[in-house]
């Protein structure tokens, strides 16, 4: 079993530390269990997801974003044309 690099653990810990003391309004877990979205009272969104690295191993990612003034976070959808 390969360990997680310490720099990766520090990055995740620092991101989670920015959320300390923030009230969670809502939590949504994707049906495939690969993503958790936390909506915080001050307008932040925290998205915790599992992605595969170049070797096909799962990798934990955490992103913190601020919602738009409208209250709903917009998502950019990109479609690729295989031609």
Protein Blocks (a to p, Z undefined) as FASTA:
>chain_A
ZZddfklmmmmmmmmmmmgoiacfbdcddfklpaccdddfkopacdddddddfkopacdd
dddddddfkopacdddddddfZZ
